[in-house]
Amino acid sequence: MGSAGHSHPAVRPASNFAERVRGGFERQAGRYEREAELQRAVAWRLAHHCRGLPLPSGPCGDLGSGTGLLARAIEQQRPGLTLLRVDNCAALLGQDEAADRLAWDLNLGLPCQLQGASLLVSSFALHWLEQPERQLEQWCQSLGPAGWLALAVPTAGSFPQWRQAAQAAGLPCTALPLPVACRLVEMASRHLRIARVDHLHFSRKAPSALTFLRRIRTLGAGASPVAPLRPGEWRRIEAHWPAVPAARGGGKRLSWEMLLMMGQKPAP
Ligand SMILES: C[S@@+](CC[C@H](N)C(=O)[O-])C[C@H]1O[C@@H](n2cnc3c(N)ncnc32)[C@H](O)[C@@H]1O
């Protein structure tokens, strides 16, 4: 595995929040693949769209690859293609033993290995970066002529039940703030010919809202810049979280809005 950017001239210490994000994934790394049901489904769907892309020559990378769910799905659906896995969590990267991997903090931009890339893919990762729009712009700029970007990222329309319950309880919503889909599309369209924009909606059911919080933490994805609630406060959120009618099985629901976007850098 390559090492993190310790010798890179642009290296600056990871921010407190980036360190907390890394620590969260690091601690739960052994459980990630078992719990990442939604991530696996999205990876497979994004890989499917990458199957027939006319790729120019150049490096290919999976940004925020984790254990490599997306890179593996693409390599399975497109034999012969290999992607560099890039992630700053060594414990997740380390589970993808056969692969070409680089431990790297994507808040620093892209590593030099991916300049002039022919394919950059990323799923469930851009929203963890400090400036998602700015990083997305750099990803677009790093593509070589006729190179492709394939992105899946949860966006600001996610978790409506959580936001509404928090508002009704007069408490902050402690979910990770997510990028606004149309702003990402607008940014990418300045640099790429956009070939696909899908707004996907997923929802999951659980016996209680607290179960969702636990599942997110189990995945290692519990970090948020918003201070955590005390147990009594979370109970107030739970009380305001809309219940699924008993006739439809009861429990609570949580929904994700995902942007799936593909675009190609114009050839000169
Ligand atoms: C929810 S996981 C998604 C992993 C994988 N793409 C998937 O779909 O299963 C988010 C990933 O982003 C990575 N990540 C978060 N912040 C990062 C950063 N600053 N630099 C590199 N990777 C980062 C995490 O370590 C984690 O592997």
The ligand as an ORCA input file, in Angstrom:
! r2SCAN-3c Opt
* xyz 0 1
  C     -19.186      5.468      3.777
  S     -17.559      5.092      3.330
  C     -17.735      4.672      1.603
  C     -16.672      3.715      1.162
  C     -16.875      3.162     -0.244
  N     -16.772      4.205     -1.254
  C     -18.190      2.438     -0.344
  O     -19.046      2.865     -1.139
  O     -18.348      1.442      0.373
  C     -16.753      6.690      3.239
  C     -15.296      6.563      2.931
  O     -14.718      7.854      2.740
  C     -13.447      7.844      3.338
  N     -13.017      9.208      3.642
  C     -13.628     10.089      4.460
  N     -12.900     11.230      4.534
  C     -11.807     11.039      3.744
  C     -10.678     11.832      3.428
  N     -10.528     13.063      3.955
  N      -9.742     11.334      2.594
  C      -9.879     10.077      2.073
  N     -10.927      9.278      2.352
  C     -11.879      9.750      3.172
  C     -13.640      7.003      4.585
  O     -12.433      6.551      5.154
  C     -14.522      5.886      4.055
  O     -13.772      4.833      3.550
*
